[in-house]
Amino acid sequence: MDTIEYHSPCGILHLAATDGKLLMCDWADSPRHRRNLGQLNQGEMDYDVISCAETQLDEYFSGRRHRFDIEVSPAGTPFRRRVWECLAEIPFGGTMTYKKLAEIVGIPDGARAVAGAVAANPVSIFIPCHRIIGTGGELTGYAGGMAAKRFLLELEK
């Protein structure tokens, strides 16, 4: 499946959707981008969902949208999907640590496993992995790069 490029103020995102669901909103420069592309199914691109995603991203980046209402369906293991579901519950402008997220998903000593799941998120922004920070409040790695993470967190303040 091909992807559609979306030029955000902090980097290029690749969008893919099928059957009424957004499958990908992934940073073009992400180290995991090629792997995420390989996990896309071969269905027909749903251009209506892509158009809606582009509109909602435009609204988000202009400060007019705080919640997304597009159904997402990222490819991943049951554990990763559980982590991503929890990420989606972090409110606009909020942050959470890897440690706290690990506690929420039921593995209090599993911050590293949770970090791996967060890093594998193929639907950035819609599943807000940029809202995860280190235990001391420091910014940690991000698939879109640290400048994009800072930009997104500042946008949400």
Residue frames as qw, qx, qy, qz and C-alpha x, y, z in Angstrom:
[[0.000, 0.890, 0.457, 0.000, 0.00, 0.00, 0.00],
 [0.370, 0.463, -0.035, 0.805, 1.29, 3.45, -0.85],
 [0.295, -0.601, -0.479, 0.567, 1.18, 6.31, 1.61],
 [0.159, 0.870, 0.249, 0.394, 0.19, 9.96, 1.35],
 [0.477, 0.047, -0.303, 0.824, 2.64, 12.62, 2.52],
 [0.237, -0.909, -0.327, -0.108, 1.45, 15.22, 4.99],
 [0.456, 0.379, -0.243, 0.768, 3.75, 18.20, 5.53],
 [0.481, -0.777, -0.386, 0.125, 3.41, 19.21, 9.18],
 [0.000, -0.959, 0.189, -0.209, 5.15, 22.22, 10.74],
 [0.448, -0.683, 0.575, -0.046, 7.62, 19.83, 12.38],
 [0.243, -0.313, 0.881, 0.260, 8.26, 17.18, 9.72],
 [0.552, 0.151, -0.547, -0.611, 6.82, 14.98, 7.00],
 [0.565, -0.051, 0.727, -0.388, 4.30, 12.35, 8.03],
 [0.264, 0.069, -0.822, -0.500, 3.18, 9.40, 5.91],
 [0.592, 0.055, 0.415, -0.689, -0.52, 8.55, 6.11],
 [0.279, 0.023, -0.883, -0.376, -2.23, 5.29, 5.16],
 [0.521, 0.065, 0.504, -0.686, -5.82, 4.17, 5.68],
 [0.315, -0.026, -0.831, -0.458, -8.15, 1.42, 4.57],
 [0.408, -0.429, -0.798, -0.111, -11.66, 0.25, 5.40],
 [0.343, -0.826, -0.244, -0.375, -12.54, 3.41, 7.35],
 [0.726, -0.649, -0.011, 0.226, -9.48, 3.24, 9.63],
 [0.191, 0.888, -0.407, 0.092, -6.19, 5.10, 9.84],
 [0.971, -0.052, -0.128, 0.197, -3.33, 2.60, 9.77],
 [0.695, -0.056, -0.041, 0.716, -0.38, 4.94, 9.73],
 [0.049, 0.981, -0.008, 0.188, 0.68, 8.46, 10.59],
 [0.859, -0.289, 0.072, 0.417, 4.41, 7.88, 10.69],
 [0.100, -0.880, 0.260, 0.383, 7.39, 10.20, 10.55],
 [0.775, 0.610, -0.166, 0.001, 9.21, 9.90, 7.23],
 [0.291, 0.686, -0.590, 0.311, 12.58, 10.15, 8.98],
 [0.759, -0.461, 0.333, -0.316, 11.75, 7.62, 11.71],
 [0.042, -0.467, 0.880, 0.081, 14.24, 4.79, 12.13],
 [0.408, 0.134, 0.884, -0.187, 11.26, 2.39, 12.22],
 [0.499, 0.480, -0.028, -0.721, 9.46, 3.84, 9.20],
 [0.401, 0.332, -0.758, -0.393, 10.55, 1.13, 6.75],
 [0.040, -0.069, -0.974, 0.213, 9.42, -1.62, 9.16],
 [0.343, 0.402, 0.505, -0.683, 6.09, 0.14, 9.71],
 [0.485, 0.431, -0.358, -0.671, 5.56, 0.35, 5.95],
 [0.282, 0.186, -0.926, -0.169, 6.13, -3.40, 5.70],
 [0.096, 0.210, 0.877, -0.421, 3.32, -4.03, 8.19],
 [0.461, 0.299, 0.032, -0.835, 0.66, -2.29, 6.11],
 [0.622, 0.267, 0.735, -0.039, -1.91, -4.59, 4.60],
 [0.209, -0.019, 0.617, 0.759, -2.54, -4.52, 0.88],
 [0.214, 0.686, 0.668, -0.193, -6.09, -3.12, 1.01],
 [0.283, 0.678, 0.337, 0.589, -7.32, -0.18, -1.03],
 [0.221, -0.012, -0.280, 0.934, -6.34, 3.26, 0.23],
 [0.083, -0.763, -0.638, 0.061, -9.31, 4.97, 1.90],
 [0.305, 0.331, 0.073, 0.890, -8.93, 8.53, 0.65],
 [0.381, -0.743, -0.285, -0.470, -11.92, 9.77, 2.66],
 [0.753, -0.588, -0.168, 0.243, -10.14, 8.78, 5.89],
 [0.618, 0.034, 0.039, 0.785, -6.91, 10.33, 4.63],
 [0.035, 0.600, 0.222, 0.768, -8.72, 13.59, 3.84],
 [0.579, -0.747, -0.234, -0.227, -10.31, 13.59, 7.28],
 [0.791, -0.362, -0.103, 0.483, -6.94, 12.88, 8.91],
 [0.438, 0.277, 0.095, 0.850, -5.33, 15.76, 7.00],
 [0.228, -0.719, -0.229, -0.616, -8.12, 18.11, 8.09],
 [0.719, -0.671, -0.183, -0.001, -7.83, 17.04, 11.70],
 [0.729, -0.139, -0.037, 0.670, -4.04, 17.41, 11.62],
 [0.198, 0.516, 0.149, 0.820, -4.43, 20.91, 10.14],
 [0.465, -0.752, -0.202, -0.422, -6.82, 21.78, 12.98],
 [0.822, -0.457, -0.155, 0.302, -4.48, 20.27, 15.58],
 [0.620, 0.047, 0.022, 0.783, -1.45, 22.18, 14.31],
 [0.011, 0.563, 0.157, 0.812, -3.46, 25.43, 14.23],
 [0.009, 0.069, -0.641, 0.764, -4.49, 24.90, 17.86],
 [0.564, -0.078, -0.080, -0.818, -8.18, 24.30, 17.06],
 [0.878, -0.094, -0.395, -0.256, -8.31, 20.53, 17.79],
 [0.286, -0.588, 0.662, -0.367, -7.46, 18.80, 21.06],
 [0.640, -0.038, 0.749, -0.164, -8.95, 15.35, 20.36],
 [0.240, 0.250, -0.727, -0.592, -9.02, 13.20, 17.26],
 [0.702, 0.111, 0.476, -0.518, -12.07, 11.19, 16.28],
 [0.649, 0.434, -0.538, -0.318, -10.72, 9.01, 13.50],
 [0.944, -0.240, 0.208, -0.090, -10.67, 5.28, 14.18],
 [0.149, 0.710, -0.685, -0.076, -7.11, 3.98, 14.16],
 [0.987, -0.044, 0.112, -0.107, -6.01, 0.41, 13.54],
 [0.109, 0.770, -0.627, -0.043, -2.24, 0.12, 13.89],
 [0.896, 0.122, -0.428, 0.003, -0.56, -3.23, 13.22],
 [0.005, 0.589, -0.660, 0.466, 1.06, -4.62, 16.34],
 [0.372, -0.074, -0.901, 0.209, 1.15, -7.32, 18.98],
 [0.452, -0.700, -0.527, -0.167, -1.57, -7.44, 21.62],
 [0.551, -0.504, -0.255, 0.614, 0.88, -5.96, 24.15],
 [0.252, 0.002, 0.197, 0.947, 1.78, -3.05, 21.88],
 [0.206, -0.528, -0.531, -0.630, -1.88, -2.38, 21.10],
 [0.520, -0.682, -0.488, 0.164, -2.63, -2.28, 24.85],
 [0.445, -0.357, -0.068, 0.819, 0.16, 0.26, 25.39],
 [0.086, 0.200, 0.393, 0.893, -1.12, 2.33, 22.45],
 [0.334, -0.665, -0.599, -0.297, -4.66, 2.28, 23.87],
 [0.512, -0.652, -0.326, 0.454, -3.28, 3.70, 27.12],
 [0.345, -0.105, 0.170, 0.917, -1.31, 6.36, 25.24],
 [0.059, -0.471, -0.544, -0.692, -4.51, 7.47, 23.55],
 [0.432, -0.737, -0.520, 0.002, -5.99, 8.21, 26.98],
 [0.447, -0.317, -0.159, 0.821, -3.32, 10.77, 27.92],
 [0.186, 0.876, 0.410, -0.173, -5.13, 14.11, 27.68],
 [0.438, 0.731, 0.075, 0.517, -4.10, 16.97, 25.41],
 [0.055, -0.830, 0.272, -0.484, -1.38, 18.96, 27.19],
 [0.788, -0.533, 0.271, -0.146, -0.64, 16.12, 29.61],
 [0.415, 0.547, -0.726, 0.048, 2.41, 13.93, 29.94],
 [0.918, -0.338, 0.116, -0.173, 3.15, 10.59, 31.54],
 [0.147, -0.656, 0.736, 0.083, 6.33, 8.70, 32.39],
 [0.579, 0.222, -0.756, -0.210, 7.30, 5.31, 30.99],
 [0.088, 0.058, -0.879, 0.465, 7.21, 4.00, 34.56],
 [0.447, 0.201, 0.421, -0.763, 3.62, 5.18, 35.12],
 [0.674, 0.311, -0.366, -0.562, 2.54, 3.78, 31.76],
 [0.404, 0.195, -0.893, 0.049, 4.10, 0.42, 32.68],
 [0.159, 0.070, 0.766, -0.619, 2.11, 0.42, 35.93],
 [0.580, 0.280, 0.099, -0.759, -1.11, 1.19, 34.05],
 [0.699, 0.297, -0.530, -0.377, -0.59, -1.70, 31.61],
 [0.916, -0.331, 0.034, -0.225, 0.06, -4.02, 34.55],
 [0.882, 0.094, -0.191, 0.421, 3.82, -4.54, 34.45],
 [0.315, -0.946, -0.002, 0.082, 5.27, -2.19, 37.11],
 [0.532, -0.562, 0.453, 0.443, 8.86, -3.22, 36.33],
 [0.662, 0.345, 0.572, 0.340, 8.32, -3.13, 32.57],
 [0.095, 0.853, -0.012, -0.512, 9.32, 0.42, 31.64],
 [0.149, -0.430, 0.685, 0.569, 11.75, -0.85, 28.99],
 [0.269, 0.308, 0.884, 0.227, 9.13, -3.10, 27.38],
 [0.181, 0.828, 0.455, -0.274, 6.68, -0.20, 27.39],
 [0.056, -0.733, 0.295, 0.611, 9.33, 2.09, 25.87],
 [0.230, -0.107, 0.828, 0.500, 9.76, -0.39, 23.02],
 [0.219, 0.593, 0.773, 0.056, 6.01, -0.41, 22.39],
 [0.055, 0.867, 0.163, -0.468, 5.85, 3.39, 22.50],
 [0.139, -0.555, 0.530, 0.626, 8.72, 3.61, 20.00],
 [0.230, 0.103, 0.886, 0.389, 6.96, 1.18, 17.65],
 [0.319, 0.635, 0.507, -0.489, 3.79, 3.31, 17.43],
 [0.358, 0.181, 0.598, 0.694, 2.95, 3.69, 13.70],
 [0.027, -0.771, -0.515, -0.373, 0.16, 6.25, 14.28],
 [0.368, -0.138, -0.289, 0.873, 1.99, 9.22, 15.79],
 [0.159, -0.112, 0.026, -0.980, 0.05, 12.25, 16.98],
 [0.673, -0.266, -0.369, -0.583, -3.30, 10.39, 16.77],
 [0.858, -0.399, -0.281, 0.159, -1.80, 8.01, 19.34],
 [0.033, 0.948, -0.176, 0.264, 0.19, 10.64, 21.27],
 [0.890, -0.133, -0.197, 0.389, 3.50, 8.95, 22.04],
 [0.330, 0.558, -0.174, 0.741, 5.10, 12.42, 22.21],
 [0.480, -0.707, 0.036, -0.519, 3.43, 12.82, 25.63],
 [0.921, -0.315, -0.149, 0.172, 5.72, 10.21, 27.23],
 [0.109, 0.851, -0.392, 0.331, 8.65, 11.60, 29.20],
 [0.556, 0.187, -0.708, 0.393, 11.41, 10.30, 31.44],
 [0.554, -0.545, -0.591, 0.215, 10.93, 9.78, 35.18],
 [0.379, -0.397, -0.204, 0.811, 12.74, 13.01, 36.01],
 [0.269, 0.820, 0.286, -0.417, 10.59, 14.99, 33.58],
 [0.140, -0.516, 0.537, 0.653, 13.24, 15.01, 30.85],
 [0.737, 0.498, -0.114, -0.443, 12.36, 14.61, 27.21],
 [0.623, -0.228, 0.724, 0.190, 13.34, 11.25, 25.82],
 [0.157, -0.121, 0.743, 0.640, 13.72, 9.91, 22.29],
 [0.548, 0.529, 0.365, -0.536, 11.01, 10.34, 19.71],
 [0.672, 0.283, 0.602, 0.325, 10.53, 8.83, 16.23],
 [0.346, 0.875, 0.259, 0.219, 9.99, 12.29, 14.74],
 [0.501, 0.358, -0.246, 0.748, 13.11, 13.64, 16.46],
 [0.343, -0.433, -0.526, 0.647, 13.52, 15.70, 19.60],
 [0.033, 0.075, -0.096, -0.992, 12.72, 18.99, 17.85],
 [0.426, -0.295, -0.602, -0.608, 9.34, 17.60, 16.75],
 [0.500, -0.442, -0.712, 0.221, 8.63, 16.30, 20.26],
 [0.218, -0.300, -0.294, 0.881, 9.42, 19.71, 21.77],
 [0.185, -0.073, -0.352, -0.915, 7.27, 21.39, 19.14],
 [0.481, -0.377, -0.707, -0.355, 4.28, 19.12, 19.85],
 [0.454, -0.464, -0.615, 0.447, 4.53, 19.50, 23.63],
 [0.110, -0.212, -0.094, 0.967, 4.82, 23.30, 23.29],
 [0.278, -0.209, -0.541, -0.765, 1.84, 23.35, 20.91],
 [0.531, -0.456, -0.699, -0.147, -0.23, 21.57, 23.57],
 [0.310, -0.201, -0.518, 0.771, 0.69, 23.92, 26.44]]
